Amino acid sequence: MKIDKFGVEYWMDLYETKCRYNLAETCVDSISIDQLSELIGEEEEALGGLSSIRLGYGEIPGNLAFRKGVAGLYRNLDVDRILSTNGAIGANFLALFTLVEPGDEVIAVVPTYQQHYSIPESLGGRVKYLRLKKEDDFIPDVVALEAMMSDKTRVICLNSPNNPTGQLIPEGVMARIVEIARAYGAYILSDEVYRHLNQKEGYVPSVIDLYDKGISTGSMSKVFSMAGLRLGWMAGPLDVIAKAYNIRHYNMISCGILDEVIGGVALKHKDLILKRNLGIIRENLEILDDFVKGEPHIDYVKPQGGTTALLYYDMAMTSTELCTLMMEEEGIMLVPGDCFDMGPSMRIGYAFNPSELREGLGKLSEFLRRFD
Ligand SMILES: Cc1ncc(COP(=O)(O)O)c(C=O)c1O
């Protein structure tokens, strides 16, 4: 199987453990089991009982308490339409492997997580790219989308809130995308790994709430600060889930039984975790915004959600050159826009500890003085 090199993951792997100021992290400040217990503020039997659980395979499609917790994140979703997976990365892979066959057309809204185009391409699909533009505030152009559709369009891949731009697809635009997909009988794979992380209050519908051929992928990693569980889910129409379940038998059997217990407890108390995490992303976005306003070399489209933003710069260097220099000389890690084919820009992740964010941005400012 031929598949392109996964740009972002290689970059993260190269520098993540070597940097001094990590401004590339995409999870909301990760927590430990002790912090989870403290946050939920009660003696949680399930967490206390972890060490006595027999380490069998567990419930194959996913622990029921965990899947009920996942169902609670949607308006109307039965547990039998949910499979647990190894992170959203496993869910995206499973969904695309289930849906895409050679010759199928897949529309990927880019920039995005590379899985959304490199996997369909490697499966023999023909990928068409709908590019988000800075001048449109990174909102998908539905007229261009409609022009790309054909009877061969099998899936439209979206990611909202978007990595790297942090933009949310507005509800009206999402409704139009659903209409277009429906007219051609296409599926929508919506990577919702940052869903709930909104700058404004209010429920943001999932594709599952809107479309019978919608597939939602999500995980415990970003929104719930537990990437180390390596636990996520795929939710979708029953027939797609049945097909995916067979494929999943071939490469997973089940997720980690302890991970699913912890995930189930966390989702039972989702409101407490979300309160913490929305506090972090909202406070930190203001810190980032002040930084951008004070930096003559930097500008951006202020994110509406998620944990990342694309910072555009005005120096005459490629983003890989700039990020490498910054990392090698000052230990400051961001992700080059080149990893997303986005030109003179860098992705920042801003959802970790506020004092570390201030410190990292301070160092970044010092570094940028070289170019005044
Ligand atoms: C858009 C998007 N989807 C999926 C993933 C995979 O996340 P995980 O497997 O940790 O849930 C990431 C991680 O960065 C991401 O940004």
The ligand as an ORCA input file, in Angstrom:
! r2SCAN-3c Opt
* xyz 0 1
  C      -8.539     16.819     13.246
  C      -7.933     15.681     13.982
  N      -8.498     14.461     13.856
  C      -8.016     13.403     14.499
  C      -6.915     13.519     15.324
  C      -6.435     12.287     16.049
  O      -6.669     12.433     17.419
  P      -6.797     11.210     18.426
  O      -6.468      9.977     17.703
  O      -5.835     11.507     19.534
  O      -8.200     11.219     18.909
  C      -6.274     14.740     15.464
  C      -5.050     14.887     16.294
  O      -4.330     15.854     16.236
  C      -6.819     15.872     14.794
  O      -6.298     17.079     14.929
*
